[in-house]
Amino acid sequence: MEQPILSVEQSGDVALIRVHEKKLYQKVVTPFQDEMIAVVDRGHKKLVVNLCEVDVMNSSGLGVLILLWDRLNKEGGKLVITGLRPIMLELFTRMRLDTLFPVAGSEEEALGLFEEL
């Protein structure tokens, strides 16, 4: 049986999304986008996206996160990223995505950011 791309847990009014793919590019991006949009379509407006299992993400994968950020921003929601491996954190920093998304060091820290946002 194939492992799902992501899993979703509820923590209060925050959806905690854990991405289970090591590589977010090529054929994985479309189902990743579909599953992420489905979470928002179910009414979740506060998302923590844990990328601790992700080693590589191309511009299409980043585009999914930006698309979600934009949609949530327009609807009064928020998106926080956590679990970035050092190489992914460097990517987010170099692309200045850390100025767009709040980036937390842990899920607990990410959940705490919603009290500050």
N, C-alpha and C positions, 0 to 999 in steps of 0.2 A: 504494500500500500504506500502511495506517495505521501510525503509529509506536506501538510498545508503550508502555503506561503506565509500566512500569519495567523496568530491567535489573538483573541480579544478577551480581556477581563474587565470587569467594572470595579472601580474604586471610588465609591461615592458617586459624584456626577461626572467622573472622568473615565474615559475609555483608555485602558492601558493596552497598547498594541505591541505585540512582540513579532518581529519579522524573522522568519526562519530560513531565509535564503542566504547563502554565502555570497552570491553574485546577483546583483539587481541590474541586469541588462538583458538585451536581446529578447528572447521569447518570454521571459519572466515578467517584464515590465507591464505588459497589458493585463495579465491576470492580477498583478500586484495593484495596479491602478483600479481595476474593477472592484477588488476586495476592499481597498481603502475607501473608495467612493461609497460602497455599500454601507460601511460603518457610519459615514456621515449621513447617508440617506435614512438610516435607522434612527436618526435624531441626535446622535452624539455631536456635541459642539465643543467639547474639551477633549483633546487627544494628547496622549503621551505615546510617542513612537520610539520603541527600543530597538536600536540597530546593532546590538552587541554581537550578533551572529554574522553581520554583513562585513565582508572583506573588500568588496569591490562594488561600485555603483557608477554607472555612466550618466551622461547628461539626461537621458530619458528617465532614469530612476529619480534623479534630483528634480526633474520636471514634475513628476507625480507629487513630490512633497511640496513644491512651490504651488502647484495647482490646488492642492488641499489647503495650504496656508491661505491662498487668495480667497477661496470659497468660504473658509471658516471666518476669515477676517471680515468679509462682507456680511456674514450672518451673526456677527458678534461672538464668535468662538475663538479658540486659541489652540495652537499646536506647539508642543514642546518635544524636542529631540533629546534622547539619552542613549547611553551605551555605545558611544562612538569609539571605535578602536583608534589607536594613534594615527594611523594613515588616513582614516576617515575624518578624524578631527582636523588634521592638516588640510584635507580637501575642503572641508567646510570653512576653515579659517582663510585659506588662500582665495576662495571664491566669495568670501565675505558673507556666506550664508549664516554664520553665527551672529550677524547683525539683523538678520531676518527672523530666524527661529531662535527662541531661547534654547540654549544647550545646557543640559544638566549632567552631572557626573554619575547619577544613580536614579533609579525609578523613584525612590523616596524623595530625593531632592527635586525631581521633576514634578511630583505631585504637590510638593510644598510651594513650587513656583506659582501654582494656580491661586494660592491665597494672596500672592503679591501682585498678580496681573490684574 
